């Protein structure tokens, strides 16, 4: 088992990848769905960011550069397509 860990660490060093959690931005106006998605993703080992409007989502994305954005298409004011 220790050899596998050493090999994984070595591969990470070779690729330059870090063991930082990948960040996912959830943009969802339904509070329950937003909380559920963030909870499930957190349990799966991801770091989550959350927004309940498209405007807030854009602001968070610009400041934090998430690795992935989960975006609701049907948002109030600015819909997911506009975002």
Backbone as a chain_set.jsonl record, in Angstrom:
{"seq": "XXXXXXXXXXXXXXXXXXXXXXXXXXXXXXXXXXXXXXXXXXXXXXXXXXXXXXXXXXXXXXXXXXXXXXXXXXXXXXXXXXX", "coords": {"N": [[0.824, -1.186, 0.0], [1.924, 1.271, 0.785], [3.754, 1.63, -1.26], [2.059, 2.133, -3.427], [1.014, 4.605, -2.694], [3.331, 6.138, -2.755], [3.93, 5.909, -5.463], [1.706, 7.243, -6.547], [2.095, 9.804, -5.519], [4.481, 10.41, -6.742], [3.695, 10.399, -9.432], [1.968, 12.581, -9.37], [3.832, 14.576, -8.868], [5.257, 14.439, -11.218], [3.36, 15.24, -13.128], [2.74, 17.687, -12.253], [0.429, 18.215, -10.978], [-1.615, 19.1, -8.192], [-2.797, 18.056, -4.95], [-5.027, 19.466, -4.322], [-8.435, 20.174, -3.572], [-10.863, 20.013, -6.09], [-12.721, 22.767, -7.282], [-16.14, 23.466, -7.383], [-18.661, 25.413, -8.696], [-21.916, 26.037, -7.84], [-24.759, 27.157, -9.304], [-27.822, 27.898, -8.566], [-31.179, 28.615, -8.039], [-33.12, 27.456, -6.439], [-33.277, 26.846, -3.137], [-33.221, 24.423, -1.604], [-32.351, 22.523, -3.509], [-29.88, 23.623, -4.182], [-28.502, 23.451, -1.732], [-28.546, 20.654, -1.43], [-27.04, 19.757, -3.673], [-24.539, 20.979, -3.102], [-23.937, 19.7, -0.701], [-23.785, 16.937, -1.413], [-21.713, 17.037, -3.305], [-19.652, 18.013, -1.693], [-19.352, 15.876, 0.106], [-18.356, 14.081, -1.677], [-15.824, 14.919, -1.968], [-15.252, 17.347, -3.13], [-14.67, 20.888, -3.253], [-17.02, 23.376, -2.695], [-18.704, 26.18, -4.128], [-21.29, 28.607, -3.97], [-24.168, 30.079, -5.485], [-27.172, 31.991, -5.821], [-28.254, 33.419, -7.857], [-27.832, 34.396, -11.306], [-26.231, 36.657, -11.644], [-24.771, 36.839, -9.227], [-23.437, 34.424, -9.473], [-21.75, 34.853, -11.698], [-20.067, 36.821, -10.638], [-18.842, 35.404, -8.5], [-17.584, 33.379, -9.957], [-15.74, 34.845, -11.486], [-14.054, 35.813, -9.491], [-13.092, 33.502, -8.237], [-12.41, 31.44, -10.013], [-13.588, 28.687, -10.63], [-13.282, 25.089, -11.097], [-15.314, 23.777, -12.32], [-18.651, 24.538, -13.337], [-21.889, 24.177, -12.223], [-24.876, 24.87, -13.555], [-28.054, 26.186, -13.33], [-30.532, 26.401, -15.775], [-32.93, 27.756, -15.804], [-33.219, 30.494, -14.324], [-34.137, 33.339, -12.265], [-34.445, 36.711, -13.517], [-31.599, 36.947, -14.899], [-31.158, 34.389, -17.034], [-29.797, 30.994, -17.222], [-28.671, 30.645, -19.759], [-28.012, 33.226, -20.555], [-26.105, 33.754, -18.607]], "CA": [[0.0, 0.0, 0.0], [2.806, 2.44, 0.84], [4.323, 1.81, -2.593], [1.053, 2.767, -4.274], [0.964, 6.013, -2.33], [4.556, 6.756, -3.264], [3.788, 6.012, -6.91], [0.726, 8.289, -6.83], [2.745, 11.078, -5.229], [5.47, 10.618, -7.795], [2.974, 10.78, -10.645], [1.514, 13.956, -9.186], [5.002, 15.439, -9.02], [5.624, 14.429, -12.629], [2.385, 15.982, -13.92], [2.603, 19.018, -11.7], [-0.878, 18.362, -10.352], [-1.619, 19.12, -6.733], [-3.886, 17.306, -4.361], [-6.068, 20.398, -3.909], [-9.786, 19.809, -3.958], [-11.406, 20.731, -7.237], [-13.808, 23.67, -6.883], [-17.339, 23.461, -8.223], [-19.605, 26.484, -8.425], [-23.309, 25.659, -8.065], [-25.636, 28.319, -9.469], [-29.166, 27.311, -8.491], [-32.023, 29.483, -7.223], [-33.894, 26.648, -5.493], [-32.407, 26.694, -1.972], [-33.066, 23.01, -1.238], [-31.524, 21.863, -4.53], [-28.539, 24.18, -4.044], [-27.907, 22.831, -0.547], [-28.348, 19.225, -1.703], [-25.904, 19.61, -4.588], [-23.308, 21.318, -2.394], [-23.695, 18.656, 0.293], [-23.352, 15.712, -2.103], [-20.396, 17.285, -3.896], [-18.707, 18.114, -0.581], [-19.103, 14.513, 0.583], [-17.577, 13.395, -2.71], [-14.453, 15.411, -1.919], [-15.081, 18.601, -3.846], [-14.91, 22.146, -2.568], [-18.121, 23.989, -3.433], [-19.087, 27.582, -4.029], [-22.712, 28.617, -4.235], [-24.839, 31.336, -5.817], [-28.59, 31.77, -6.099], [-28.635, 34.191, -9.05], [-26.805, 34.42, -12.344], [-25.314, 37.774, -11.395], [-23.856, 36.419, -8.159], [-22.617, 33.348, -10.022], [-20.702, 35.45, -12.53], [-19.132, 37.483, -9.728], [-18.076, 34.363, -7.794], [-16.733, 32.699, -10.943], [-14.632, 35.733, -11.847], [-13.152, 35.953, -8.35], [-12.589, 32.227, -7.71], [-12.026, 30.522, -11.098], [-13.898, 27.285, -10.312], [-12.923, 24.084, -12.092], [-16.553, 23.364, -12.987], [-19.842, 25.279, -12.925], [-23.192, 23.55, -12.428], [-25.692, 26.059, -13.768], [-29.478, 26.041, -13.617], [-30.865, 27.185, -16.963], [-34.098, 28.587, -15.517], [-32.967, 31.38, -13.189], [-34.838, 34.618, -12.4], [-33.719, 37.854, -14.094], [-30.633, 36.508, -15.915], [-31.228, 32.925, -17.065], [-28.541, 30.273, -17.374], [-28.102, 30.855, -21.094], [-27.375, 34.545, -20.516], [-24.921, 33.654, -17.753]], "C": [[0.871, 1.252, 0.0], [3.423, 2.701, -0.526], [3.339, 2.49, -3.53], [0.956, 4.251, -3.975], [2.179, 6.752, -2.868], [4.464, 6.933, -4.769], [2.816, 7.133, -7.277], [1.34, 9.662, -6.608], [3.754, 11.412, -6.318], [4.792, 11.045, -9.094], [2.476, 12.216, -10.546], [2.668, 14.922, -9.378], [5.395, 15.54, -10.487], [4.661, 15.276, -13.462], [2.229, 17.403, -13.444], [1.262, 19.255, -11.043], [-0.739, 18.358, -8.842], [-2.803, 18.308, -6.23], [-4.98, 18.234, -3.832], [-7.418, 19.889, -4.374], [-10.199, 20.639, -5.166], [-12.607, 21.546, -6.771], [-14.94, 23.629, -7.893], [-18.254, 24.585, -7.758], [-20.999, 26.0, -8.803], [-24.127, 26.941, -8.148], [-27.05, 27.776, -9.626], [-30.017, 28.168, -7.565], [-32.898, 28.728, -6.224], [-32.987, 26.291, -4.312], [-32.163, 25.226, -1.612], [-32.154, 22.275, -2.221], [-30.079, 22.333, -4.421], [-27.821, 23.512, -2.868], [-27.623, 21.347, -0.769], [-27.135, 19.005, -2.599], [-24.582, 19.894, -3.879], [-22.943, 20.245, -1.369], [-23.142, 17.387, -0.353], [-21.957, 15.896, -2.687], [-19.319, 17.396, -2.817], [-18.341, 16.742, -0.038], [-18.269, 13.714, -0.409], [-16.151, 13.932, -2.807], [-14.194, 16.697, -2.669], [-15.281, 19.776, -2.91], [-16.004, 22.847, -3.37], [-18.256, 25.469, -3.126], [-20.541, 27.631, -4.459], [-23.22, 30.012, -4.555], [-26.293, 31.022, -6.126], [-29.124, 32.634, -7.245], [-27.492, 34.135, -10.061], [-25.778, 35.499, -12.113], [-24.286, 37.411, -10.329], [-22.911, 35.327, -8.662], [-21.464, 33.868, -10.865], [-19.636, 36.084, -11.647], [-18.241, 36.457, -9.016], [-17.123, 33.668, -8.757], [-15.522, 33.552, -11.317], [-13.601, 35.838, -10.73], [-12.464, 34.652, -7.949], [-12.15, 31.211, -8.757], [-12.311, 29.056, -10.752], [-13.482, 26.355, -11.448], [-14.134, 23.66, -12.922], [-17.687, 24.237, -12.464], [-21.067, 24.439, -13.251], [-24.203, 24.689, -12.436], [-27.126, 25.687, -14.123], [-29.788, 26.926, -14.819], [-32.009, 28.158, -16.666], [-33.891, 29.359, -14.214], [-33.784, 32.663, -13.366], [-33.892, 35.705, -12.927], [-32.797, 37.421, -15.206], [-30.644, 34.975, -15.928], [-29.866, 32.305, -17.33], [-27.875, 30.474, -18.726], [-27.41, 32.206, -21.155], [-26.092, 34.525, -19.698], [-23.788, 33.078, -18.574]], "O": [[0.574, 2.204, -0.723], [3.601, 3.855, -0.917], [3.731, 3.331, -4.339], [0.832, 5.066, -4.888], [2.061, 7.867, -3.377], [4.863, 7.968, -5.304], [3.071, 7.89, -8.213], [1.135, 10.577, -7.405], [3.861, 12.558, -6.755], [5.267, 11.953, -9.776], [2.55, 12.976, -11.511], [2.498, 15.978, -9.988], [5.816, 16.6, -10.95], [5.086, 15.956, -14.397], [1.653, 18.238, -14.141], [0.976, 20.366, -10.596], [0.139, 17.7, -8.284], [-3.69, 17.928, -6.994], [-5.775, 17.83, -2.983], [-7.536, 19.258, -5.424], [-9.909, 21.833, -5.239], [-13.411, 21.078, -5.965], [-14.724, 23.742, -9.1], [-18.579, 24.691, -6.575], [-21.239, 25.602, -9.943], [-24.184, 27.716, -7.193], [-27.422, 27.261, -10.681], [-29.625, 28.424, -6.427], [-33.368, 29.322, -5.253], [-32.037, 25.523, -4.468], [-31.028, 24.833, -1.345], [-31.29, 21.498, -1.814], [-29.154, 21.532, -4.553], [-26.681, 23.067, -2.994], [-26.583, 20.841, -0.347], [-26.295, 18.153, -2.308], [-23.618, 19.145, -4.034], [-21.767, 19.923, -1.196], [-22.146, 16.831, 0.11], [-21.113, 15.006, -2.575], [-18.198, 16.923, -3.009], [-17.175, 16.468, 0.246], [-17.562, 12.781, -0.028], [-15.36, 13.461, -3.625], [-13.042, 17.101, -2.832], [-15.977, 19.672, -1.9], [-15.926, 22.906, -4.597], [-17.963, 25.934, -2.024], [-20.984, 26.783, -5.234], [-22.768, 31.001, -3.977], [-26.619, 29.944, -6.623], [-30.312, 32.582, -7.563], [-26.343, 33.864, -9.712], [-24.588, 35.294, -12.355], [-23.089, 37.643, -10.498], [-21.73, 35.311, -8.317], [-20.338, 33.382, -10.759], [-18.44, 35.905, -11.881], [-17.024, 36.632, -8.942], [-15.974, 33.398, -8.405], [-14.411, 33.038, -11.448], [-12.404, 35.941, -10.998], [-11.371, 34.683, -7.384], [-11.558, 30.194, -8.395], [-11.379, 28.267, -10.597], [-13.347, 26.772, -12.598], [-14.0, 23.241, -14.071], [-17.692, 24.629, -11.297], [-21.271, 24.036, -14.396], [-24.364, 25.39, -11.438], [-27.375, 24.967, -15.09], [-29.352, 28.076, -14.872], [-32.049, 29.258, -17.217], [-34.33, 28.933, -13.146], [-34.094, 33.04, -14.496], [-32.674, 35.599, -12.783], [-33.176, 37.518, -16.373], [-30.204, 34.335, -14.972], [-28.899, 33.008, -17.625], [-26.648, 30.473, -18.823], [-26.335, 32.324, -21.742], [-25.115, 35.189, -20.041], [-22.683, 32.901, -18.062]]}, "num_chains": 1, "name": "protein.A"}
